[in-house]
Amino acid sequence: MSRLSITKAIQTIGRPVFTSREIALVTEGSLSSVSHSLERMARQGIIRKVARGLWCAPSDPRFTPFLLVPFLAGSHQAYVSFLSALNLHGMIEQIPHSTFCATTGHTRLRTTPVGSFSFHRIHPNFFAGFDWYRGGREFLIATPEKALVDSLYLSSRRGRQFRFFPEIEFGGGFRFRTAEDWARRIPYARIRKYVQAQLKSLRRRRPTTPAA
């Protein structure tokens, strides 16, 4: 199979993240021959292998590691949250060393050539409060309020991963009342009380505004 046909297939798919099966479907080629062609293109630096059967084109200006989240989540749902979402929403300046995601699957760390992805299981009844990033359909992200509550939720558990927060910038659009509503939905009483106490402390540090 020629590189040109693979290139056209990637263009047809229309995104810088794709799977071997998608390319095989578009080209009507065998999965084996497509995989060999993609491996060759990766060795030439044209594309990059992320995981078995998963590829990306880092040189594409649309590429961001966040696009990989739904693929790396496997059969489970996942959305970008915790410090990663807070950073994307402009609430913290520090760029996390991993892409942090909430998932319905098991807690695990996926390390790839384009970065590490830290998936954290949250209670299924608390798996909400997210939407498509900037109106697109590439990946899901927690709202600012839910991202903060998710972070506090995780900081209360074993290991307390987010025990120490970087400085948080609460913009005019942030609604503490919405965050408090999310905190009330936490199904575990101990964690719920902890998160509510942390929100109260953070709210006291923020200048009082009518919108808060």
Sequence and secondary structure as in RCSB ss.txt:
>XXXX:A:sequence
MSRLSITKAIQTIGRPVFTSREIALVTEGSLSSVSHSLERMARQGIIRKVARGLWCAPSDPRFTPFLLVPFLAGS
HQAYVSFLSALNLHGMIEQIPHSTFCATTGHTRLRTTPVGSFSFHRIHPNFFAGFDWYRGGREFLIATPEKALVD
SLYLSSRRGRQFRFFPEIEFGGGFRFRTAEDWARRIPYARIRKYVQAQLKSLRRRRPTTPAA
>XXXX:A:secstr
  HHHHHHHHHHHTSSEEEHHHHHHHHT  HHHHHHHHHHHHHTTSSEEEETTEEE TTSTT  GGGGHHHHTTT
S EEE HHHHHHHTTS     SSEEEEESS  EEEEETTEEEEEEE  GGG   EEEGGG SS EEE HHHHHHH
HHHHHTSTT TTSS       TT  HHHHHHHHHT S HHHHHHHHHHHHHHHHHS   TT 
